[in-house]
Structure formats: structure tokens, C-alpha cells
């Protein structure tokens, strides 16, 4: 039976790439083409000069980059079955250093990023048996290759480009490593994002492979995005909302920048409503509703900057503003540099008052505060504010990723209690 399933899977896999969404695409923008195009640094510099909060974030990023200058490149150390910690650290360092080089022009940051990129490119592999490791490492090398392209030598560009193709993109074509293509959980979002970044980075050198990867991702990622319907809830809970949604937004931004559109994906039912859902998941004491596989601590979610811009609603950043101000670890977030680029828009972080949750009921008509997920399993998430208390309840089918049969949380001003029912 297992063998038969493997054969069917192998035969079905190519069907994901049958639609050529980018067939009319001509030449892509020159490097840098991922997230922050050439010249867009100017708007960020203006925001830093005019807004204290952006200046503070920028200064923290520079300080963290200076600390990275003194470190050795990551090594291929697999813990259990994961290389993921090294992939994430590489992504953090490359984002930091590449950003600071683009903002300052100081080549010491580019040279240190180059050392990191060459080191990981020479790994024997990026651990495809746990494909999240490959996805985040591919994104790291793609961003470095793209953002530093003008200051990398021909030989260095070749080393990184070959690693992206051989250790990132090509393993994703093997059925034994690509089960995430048919999944609806965070692996789909993270892996499709990572592969798309690699494909866009090397597009001019590997046009057929890149087209195949990008078309496949545009076909696959709606499986995960459908889980936000109909009104924005996320079945894997607060913590995994951050992982899956941040990478989902990275994916949407990359294809928008490269192709001038996101192929209608951002209009997936429930997706843009999920920002308000996340606000409901944090209560008066600052702890989050920890249903499914989530801790109680709330924290910065950089995707909220994207949603604020898309919806022209900067009250969505009310909590993010506090996290930026109070959390000293903000500059160490491996994805923050990408969302710092949102400073090139016209918003001010948390400039409007945050509406009381009672003001948000219009966002959920006719469902109000009931967030239905996995409708086929009749699961439900509910969040109801009863000042000065916050009350939440969740019930989940056991088949949902990172979900439990039922989780209950009563959240008051002075204490938190959580129990599985």
C-alpha cells in the first residue's frame, strides 16, 4: 500500500507545475530584486531620519551586525535530525549584514556576509530530509546573492549560485523531500517561500528551473492559505501563525516585486483578516491565547507591518510598537530586516490609537468573533472580550497540525490559567 501511494505521489507531483503563471514575464528587475529594489534604501533613510522608532530599530540592527563581524561562520552541525538552527542563524546574519551594507556602503559588512555565504555553500548538503532546513538556508543564500551581487566576485557568485541550485532547488524536485507541497501547514509556506527566493535569485542563469519552481509555488501555497478562511483564524495557534504567516508574506512580497503582481493570492478569503485575528489572540496581561502548540508569551510578528500597509490600518501595529520598544531582542529577529523595509511606506508605527476589541466586531460580520478553521472537522476558535477579562476557548480535531483535541484558556488581568480539556 505504501509503495502504491509513493508511485501515485510521484506521478501527481508534476501536475503542480502545469499552469505557467509567469509565461508572459520578460526580464526581471536587475539585482537587487528581492524585497528591496535598488534605490529603495533612500525612503528608508528618510523614515529613519524622521521617525524615532525606525531610527531605534536601525541602530539596533547596526549594533547587532557589528557583533556578527566578530563571529566565525556557522558550521554544519546537525542536532537530532535538524540543521535548522544553523539555517536560521545564517539567515539572520546575512539579512543583518546585507541590510547594513546597503544602508551604509561600508564593505566590511559585505565581506563578512560573503564569508558566511561561501561557508554554507560549501556544506555537503543543507539536510533535505528535514526540508525546513533547506528552505531557510536557500532563502539566506538567495538574499545574500541578490543584495550583495554588485560587490561579490564572479567566483563567489558562482559558488553561491551553484549551491542554491544543487542544494536548494534541485532537492525540492525529489518526491521523497517534497511532501510539503501537498500540506496545508506551515511547512508549505516556509518551503515554498524559500524555494521561490532561490529561483528568483538565479532566474537569469537557470530560467527553466526557476520558472518551474515559481509556478509550482504559486500552485501549492494556496493549500496553506485556504486555512485562514473564512475569517482569519489559523489552526496551528499563535506561535505557528508567526512562522507560517511571516514566510507567507515574504513569498507574496517577493513575487509582487519580481512580477508586479501576486497572482491574486493575497485576496485568498480570510488572509487579510488574519491580522485582526492575531490582535484578538493577545489579552490584557500581554500573554497570548495558547491553543494548539503555542506558549503563552506574545511577541513581535513582522508580518503585521505588511498587513498594516495592505489594509491602510496602522492600528494593527499597536502591539508591535510596544514589542519594538520593550523587547531588547528585536534586532536579533532573523526576519525583521525585511519588514524594516516597510518604512519606505507612509505609515507611522502605532500612530493611531489601538481600537478596543469591541470596535473590531465589524471585521467579523456575520461571524463576529468566531474564527472557524478546518471546517471539514467543524473546529472552532472563539475570542470574546468581556472587560476587564479576556475569555477564549478552542476545540480542534486531532488531525490538525500542532493542535490538541481541546484547549481552554481563561485570561484575567492578574493571572493566567491554561488547561487541556
C-alpha positions as CSV (number, residue, x, y, z in Angstrom):
1,X,0.0,0.0,0.0
2,X,2.8,2.4,0.9
3,X,4.6,1.6,-2.3
4,X,1.5,2.2,-4.4
5,X,1.0,5.6,-2.6
6,X,4.6,6.6,-3.4
7,X,4.1,5.8,-7.1
8,X,0.8,7.8,-7.2
9,X,2.6,10.7,-5.4
10,X,5.4,10.7,-7.9
11,X,3.1,10.7,-10.8
12,X,0.9,13.5,-9.4
13,X,3.8,15.8,-8.4
14,X,4.5,17.3,-11.8
15,X,0.8,18.4,-12.0
16,X,1.5,21.1,-9.5
17,X,3.6,23.0,-12.2
18,X,1.3,22.6,-15.2
19,X,0.0,26.2,-15.0
20,X,2.5,28.7,-16.4
21,X,1.6,31.7,-14.3
22,X,4.7,33.7,-15.4
23,X,4.7,32.8,-19.1
24,X,4.5,36.5,-20.1
25,X,7.3,37.5,-17.8
26,X,10.1,39.3,-19.6
27,X,13.3,40.4,-18.0
28,X,13.2,40.5,-14.2
29,X,14.4,43.6,-12.4
30,X,18.2,43.8,-12.0
31,X,19.8,42.7,-8.7
32,X,18.8,43.5,-6.1
33,X,15.3,42.3,-6.9
34,X,14.2,40.5,-3.7
35,X,12.1,42.6,-1.3
36,X,14.1,45.8,-1.6
37,X,14.8,47.1,-5.1
38,X,17.8,49.2,-6.0
39,X,17.3,52.8,-4.8
40,X,14.6,51.9,-2.2
41,X,17.1,52.4,0.6
42,X,16.5,56.2,0.2
43,X,13.0,56.1,1.5
44,X,14.1,54.0,4.5
45,X,16.8,56.6,5.3
46,X,14.2,59.3,5.2
47,X,12.0,57.3,7.6
48,X,14.9,56.7,9.9
49,X,15.6,60.5,9.9
50,X,12.0,61.5,10.7
51,X,10.7,58.7,12.9
52,X,12.4,57.9,16.2
53,X,11.1,54.3,16.3
54,X,12.7,53.5,12.9
55,X,15.9,55.1,14.0
56,X,15.9,53.0,17.1
57,X,15.4,49.8,15.1
58,X,18.1,50.7,12.6
59,X,20.6,51.4,15.3
60,X,19.9,48.1,17.0
61,X,20.4,46.3,13.7
62,X,23.7,48.1,13.1
63,X,24.8,47.1,16.7
64,X,23.8,43.5,16.1
65,X,25.7,43.5,12.8
66,X,28.8,44.8,14.5
67,X,28.6,41.9,16.9
68,X,28.3,39.4,14.0
69,X,31.5,40.8,12.5
70,X,33.5,39.2,15.3
71,X,32.0,35.7,14.9
72,X,33.1,32.8,12.8
73,X,30.7,31.5,10.0
74,X,28.2,28.8,11.0
75,X,29.3,25.2,10.7
76,X,27.3,22.2,9.5
77,X,26.2,20.8,12.9
78,X,23.1,18.6,12.8
79,X,21.2,18.3,16.1
80,X,19.0,15.3,16.1
81,X,17.6,15.4,12.6
82,X,17.8,19.1,12.2
83,X,20.2,21.6,10.7
84,X,17.5,24.3,11.2
85,X,19.3,26.3,14.0
86,X,22.3,26.8,11.6
87,X,20.0,27.7,8.7
88,X,18.2,30.3,10.8
89,X,21.4,31.8,12.2
90,X,22.8,32.1,8.6
91,X,19.6,33.8,7.5
92,X,19.7,36.2,10.5
93,X,23.4,37.1,9.8
94,X,23.0,37.5,6.1
95,X,19.9,39.7,6.5
96,X,21.7,41.8,9.1
97,X,24.9,42.3,7.3
98,X,23.4,42.8,3.8
99,X,21.0,45.4,5.1
100,X,23.7,47.4,6.9
101,X,25.9,47.3,3.8
102,X,23.1,48.6,1.6
103,X,22.3,51.3,4.1
104,X,25.9,52.4,4.8
105,X,28.0,51.3,1.9
106,X,30.6,50.0,4.4
107,X,32.2,47.0,2.7
108,X,33.2,45.3,5.9
109,X,29.6,44.2,6.3
110,X,29.5,42.8,2.7
111,X,32.8,41.0,3.2
112,X,31.6,39.3,6.4
113,X,28.4,38.3,4.8
114,X,30.4,36.9,1.9
115,X,32.4,34.6,4.3
116,X,29.1,33.3,5.7
117,X,27.6,32.7,2.3
118,X,30.7,30.8,0.9
119,X,30.9,28.7,4.1
120,X,27.4,27.4,3.9
121,X,27.6,27.0,0.2
122,X,30.4,24.5,0.8
123,X,28.4,22.3,3.1
124,X,27.9,18.8,1.8
125,X,24.2,19.5,1.8
126,X,21.5,21.5,3.6
127,X,19.9,18.5,5.2
128,X,17.0,17.8,2.8
129,X,15.5,15.1,5.0
130,X,14.2,17.9,7.2
131,X,13.3,20.4,4.4
132,X,12.7,23.4,6.6
133,X,16.5,23.5,6.9
134,X,16.9,23.7,3.2
135,X,14.2,26.3,2.8
136,X,15.7,28.8,5.3
137,X,19.2,28.2,4.0
138,X,18.1,28.7,0.4
139,X,16.4,32.0,1.4
140,X,19.6,33.1,3.3
141,X,21.8,32.5,0.3
142,X,19.3,33.9,-2.1
143,X,19.1,37.2,-0.2
144,X,22.9,37.4,0.1
145,X,23.4,36.6,-3.6
146,X,20.9,39.2,-4.6
147,X,21.6,42.0,-2.2
148,X,25.4,41.8,-2.4
149,X,25.5,40.9,-6.1
150,X,27.4,44.0,-7.2
151,X,30.2,43.5,-4.7
152,X,30.7,39.8,-4.9
153,X,33.4,38.4,-7.2
154,X,32.5,36.3,-10.2
155,X,33.9,33.2,-8.4
156,X,31.9,33.9,-5.2
157,X,28.7,34.4,-7.2
158,X,29.3,31.1,-9.0
159,X,29.8,29.2,-5.7
160,X,26.7,30.6,-4.1
161,X,24.6,30.2,-7.3
162,X,25.6,26.6,-7.7
163,X,24.7,25.9,-4.0
164,X,21.3,27.4,-4.4
165,X,20.6,25.2,-7.4
166,X,22.2,21.9,-6.2
167,X,21.5,22.0,-2.5
168,X,18.3,24.1,-2.5
169,X,16.1,23.9,-5.7
170,X,17.0,20.5,-7.1
171,X,16.3,18.5,-3.9
172,X,12.9,20.0,-3.9
173,X,12.1,18.2,-7.1
174,X,12.6,14.8,-5.5
175,X,9.3,13.4,-4.2
176,X,11.0,12.0,-1.0
177,X,11.8,15.5,0.1
178,X,8.7,17.4,-1.1
179,X,5.7,16.2,0.8
180,X,5.2,19.8,2.0
181,X,3.9,20.7,-1.5
182,X,0.6,18.9,-0.6
183,X,0.5,20.1,3.0
184,X,-1.6,22.9,4.4
185,X,0.5,23.7,7.5
186,X,3.5,26.0,8.0
187,X,5.9,23.7,6.1
188,X,4.1,24.6,2.9
189,X,4.5,28.3,3.5
190,X,8.1,28.2,4.6
191,X,9.4,25.8,2.0
192,X,7.6,27.5,-0.9
193,X,8.9,30.8,0.2
194,X,12.5,29.6,0.4
195,X,12.4,27.8,-2.9
196,X,10.9,30.9,-4.6
197,X,13.6,33.1,-3.2
198,X,16.2,30.8,-4.6
199,X,14.5,30.7,-8.0
200,X,14.1,34.5,-8.3
201,X,17.8,35.0,-7.3
202,X,19.2,32.7,-10.0
203,X,16.4,33.4,-12.6
204,X,18.6,34.6,-15.4
205,X,21.1,31.8,-15.1
206,X,18.5,29.0,-14.6
207,X,15.4,30.3,-16.3
208,X,13.6,26.9,-16.9
209,X,14.3,25.6,-13.5
210,X,13.4,28.9,-11.9
211,X,10.1,29.1,-13.8
212,X,9.2,25.5,-12.8
213,X,9.9,26.3,-9.1
214,X,8.0,29.6,-9.1
215,X,4.9,28.2,-10.9
216,X,4.9,25.2,-8.6
217,X,4.9,27.5,-5.5
218,X,2.0,29.7,-6.9
219,X,0.0,26.5,-7.3
220,X,1.0,25.0,-4.0
221,X,0.8,27.8,-1.4
222,X,-3.0,28.3,-1.7
223,X,-3.3,24.9,0.1
224,X,-1.9,26.6,3.2
225,X,-3.6,30.0,2.7
226,X,-7.0,28.4,2.5
227,X,-6.7,27.6,6.2
228,X,-7.2,31.3,7.1
229,X,-10.7,31.2,5.7
230,X,-13.3,32.3,6.2
231,X,-12.4,35.0,8.8
232,X,-8.7,34.9,9.5
233,X,-8.1,32.2,12.1
234,X,-5.0,30.0,12.0
235,X,-5.3,26.3,13.0
236,X,-1.8,25.9,14.4
237,X,-2.1,28.6,17.0
238,X,-0.4,31.9,17.8
239,X,3.2,30.7,17.7
240,X,3.0,28.9,14.4
241,X,0.9,31.8,13.0
242,X,4.1,33.8,13.3
243,X,6.2,31.2,11.5
244,X,3.8,30.3,8.7
245,X,2.4,33.8,8.1
246,X,5.7,35.7,8.2
247,X,7.1,33.4,5.5
248,X,3.8,33.5,3.5
249,X,4.1,37.3,3.4
250,X,7.8,37.1,2.4
251,X,6.6,34.9,-0.5
252,X,3.9,37.3,-1.6
253,X,6.2,40.3,-1.4
254,X,8.9,38.6,-3.4
255,X,6.6,37.7,-6.3
256,X,5.0,41.1,-6.2
257,X,8.4,42.8,-6.5
258,X,9.6,40.4,-9.2
259,X,6.5,40.1,-11.4
260,X,4.4,43.2,-10.5
261,X,1.6,41.1,-9.0
262,X,0.9,38.4,-6.5
263,X,-1.4,36.4,-8.8
264,X,-4.4,37.1,-6.6
265,X,-3.0,35.2,-3.6
266,X,-3.3,38.0,-1.1
267,X,-7.1,38.1,-1.8
268,X,-7.5,34.5,-0.6
269,X,-10.6,34.5,1.7
270,X,-9.6,35.2,5.3
271,X,-6.0,36.0,4.7
272,X,-6.1,39.8,5.1
273,X,-8.5,39.4,8.0
274,X,-5.9,37.4,9.9
275,X,-4.1,40.4,11.3
276,X,-7.1,41.4,13.3
277,X,-7.4,37.8,14.5
278,X,-3.9,38.0,15.8
279,X,-4.7,41.1,17.8
280,X,-7.5,39.2,19.4
281,X,-5.1,36.5,20.4
282,X,-3.2,38.7,22.9
283,X,-5.0,39.6,26.1
284,X,-4.8,42.4,28.7
285,X,-1.8,41.0,30.5
286,X,0.2,40.6,27.3
287,X,0.0,36.8,27.2
288,X,-1.5,35.1,24.1
289,X,-4.2,32.6,23.8
290,X,-2.0,29.5,23.7
291,X,-4.3,27.0,21.9
292,X,-2.6,24.3,19.8
293,X,1.2,24.1,20.0
294,X,1.9,27.6,21.4
295,X,3.4,29.1,24.5
296,X,1.7,32.0,26.4
297,X,4.2,34.7,25.6
298,X,3.3,37.3,22.9
299,X,5.9,38.8,20.7
300,X,6.8,40.7,17.6
301,X,5.3,39.5,14.4
302,X,6.9,41.3,11.5
303,X,4.1,40.3,9.1
304,X,1.8,42.7,10.8
305,X,3.7,45.6,9.1
306,X,2.7,44.1,5.7
307,X,-0.9,43.8,6.8
308,X,-0.9,47.4,8.1
309,X,0.3,48.6,4.7
310,X,-2.1,46.4,2.7
311,X,-5.1,47.4,4.7
312,X,-4.1,51.0,5.4
313,X,-4.8,50.3,9.1
314,X,-1.8,51.1,11.2
315,X,-3.7,50.5,14.5
316,X,-2.7,46.9,13.7
317,X,0.8,47.8,14.8
318,X,-0.2,48.9,18.3
319,X,1.2,45.8,19.9
320,X,4.2,45.6,17.5
321,X,5.1,49.2,18.6
322,X,5.3,48.0,22.2
323,X,7.3,44.9,21.3
324,X,9.8,47.0,19.4
325,X,10.2,49.4,22.3
326,X,10.3,46.9,25.1
327,X,11.9,43.8,23.7
328,X,15.7,44.1,23.5
329,X,15.9,41.1,21.3
330,X,14.0,42.7,18.4
331,X,17.1,43.4,16.3
332,X,18.0,39.7,16.5
333,X,14.8,38.6,14.7
334,X,16.1,37.0,11.5
335,X,13.1,38.4,9.5
336,X,13.0,41.9,10.9
337,X,15.2,43.4,8.2
338,X,12.7,42.5,5.6
339,X,9.9,44.3,7.4
340,X,12.0,47.2,8.3
341,X,11.8,47.9,4.6
342,X,8.2,48.7,5.2
343,X,9.5,52.0,6.5
344,X,9.5,53.2,2.9
345,X,5.8,53.5,3.1
346,X,3.9,56.4,4.6
347,X,2.8,54.9,7.9
348,X,3.8,55.6,11.4
349,X,4.1,52.6,13.7
350,X,1.0,52.6,16.0
351,X,0.3,56.3,15.1
352,X,-3.4,55.7,15.6
353,X,-4.9,54.6,18.9
354,X,-5.5,50.9,19.1
355,X,-9.2,50.3,18.9
356,X,-10.8,48.4,21.8
357,X,-11.6,44.9,20.6
358,X,-15.3,45.7,20.9
359,X,-14.7,48.1,18.0
360,X,-13.5,45.3,15.7
361,X,-16.7,43.4,15.6
362,X,-17.4,44.7,12.1
363,X,-14.4,42.9,10.8
364,X,-16.1,39.6,11.6
365,X,-19.7,40.0,10.4
366,X,-21.6,37.9,10.2
367,X,-19.3,35.5,12.2
368,X,-18.3,38.2,14.8
369,X,-15.5,36.8,16.9
370,X,-16.0,33.2,15.9
371,X,-13.0,32.0,13.9
372,X,-13.8,28.8,12.1
373,X,-10.9,26.7,11.0
374,X,-10.7,23.3,9.4
375,X,-14.4,23.5,8.5
376,X,-14.3,19.9,7.4
377,X,-13.7,19.0,11.0
378,X,-16.1,21.5,12.4
379,X,-13.4,23.0,14.6
380,X,-13.8,26.5,16.1
381,X,-11.7,29.2,17.6
382,X,-13.5,31.9,19.6
383,X,-12.3,35.1,21.3
384,X,-14.7,37.3,23.2
385,X,-13.7,40.4,25.2
386,X,-15.6,40.9,28.5
387,X,-13.8,43.9,30.1
388,X,-11.8,43.7,32.2
389,X,-11.4,40.0,31.3
390,X,-10.5,38.2,28.1
391,X,-12.0,34.8,27.6
392,X,-11.1,32.3,24.9
393,X,-11.9,28.8,24.0
394,X,-10.8,26.4,21.3
395,X,-11.6,22.9,20.1
396,X,-9.5,21.2,17.5
397,X,-9.7,18.0,15.6
398,X,-6.7,15.8,16.4
399,X,-5.7,15.7,12.8
400,X,-4.8,19.4,12.7
401,X,-1.1,20.1,12.7
402,X,0.2,21.2,16.2
403,X,-3.4,21.0,17.5
404,X,-4.8,19.2,20.5
405,X,-8.3,17.8,20.9
406,X,-9.3,20.8,23.0
407,X,-7.6,23.7,24.8
408,X,-9.2,26.2,27.2
409,X,-7.8,29.5,28.5
410,X,-9.3,32.0,30.9
411,X,-7.2,35.1,30.9
412,X,-7.7,37.8,33.6
413,X,-5.8,40.9,34.5
414,X,-3.8,39.4,37.3
415,X,-3.4,35.7,36.4
416,X,-3.3,33.3,33.6
417,X,-4.5,29.7,33.6
418,X,-4.4,27.2,30.9
419,X,-5.6,23.6,30.9
420,X,-6.2,20.9,28.3
421,X,-9.7,19.6,28.4
